[in-house]
Each structure stands twice: as C-alpha cells, then as structure tokens.
Amino acid sequence: MLQSPRLAILQSLNEMDKVQMDEVLDYIKKLLNHPEKTEDHKVFKKEAMKEIRKALRQGQ
C-alpha cells in the first residue's frame, strides 16, 4: 500500500535522533530566512550593478 507524503514524512521524523532533527530544523530555518539576502549577496549584487553600468556607458 502506498503511503501519503505526509505519513512518510511523519514516519521518517519518528525514526530520527535528536542530532538529525536539529539538522533538519536548521536546514528549514535557512530556507525560510532567505539566505540570498545575506550581506555577501548584497555586496555581490552591488558590484554586478556597477559592472553593468560601466559596460552600458562604454557601449554608448
């Protein structure tokens, strides 16, 4: 008999130890906190925009 995705998730969570559960929770928290908004991402985006502006000015 096929299990529903919800039931399969619940069963796998029941089989985890505390360390595994903590790792899963940390992973979910990272996904929910939008890691792409980190300071490194902002700096990278700013530098990329500078390069795009420079390239556009040179193309004129």
N, C-alpha and C positions, 0 to 999 in steps of 0.2 A: 504494500500500500504506500502511495506517495505521501510525503509529509508536506504540510503547508510551509512556506518560507518562515512564517512566524514561529511555528513549532520547532523547526530545525534550528533556528537561532536560539530559542529558549533552551533547547537541549544542549547545544554547544556551550552556552553560557554556564549551564549547570555543571558541565564537565571541566571547566576552567578552575585553576587555582588562583589565589589572590594576586600573584605577580602577573599572570596572564590577564586577569580582569583589569588591573591597573594599566597595563599596556594598551588594552583596547580602549579604555576610557580616555587615556592621554591622546590616542590617535583621533578619537571622535572630537575631543576638545579642540585639537589643532585644526581639524576640518571646519569646525563651527566658528573658530576665531579668525577665519580668513587670513591665513599666513601670507597671502600675496600682498597684504597691506603692511608688511614689515618695513622697517627703515631701509634695509638693503634694497627692497623693491622700489621704494620711493626714490632713492639715490640713482638707481639704475634707470628708472623712467625719466628722471630729470636730465641725466646725461644723454639719453637717447633723444629726447626732445631737442637738446642743444645741437646734436649732430644732424638731426633732420632740418632744423632751421638753417644751419650752416650750409648744408647741401642745397637747400632751396635758394639761398642767396647766391651761391656760386652758379646756379643754373640760370639766373636772370640775365 
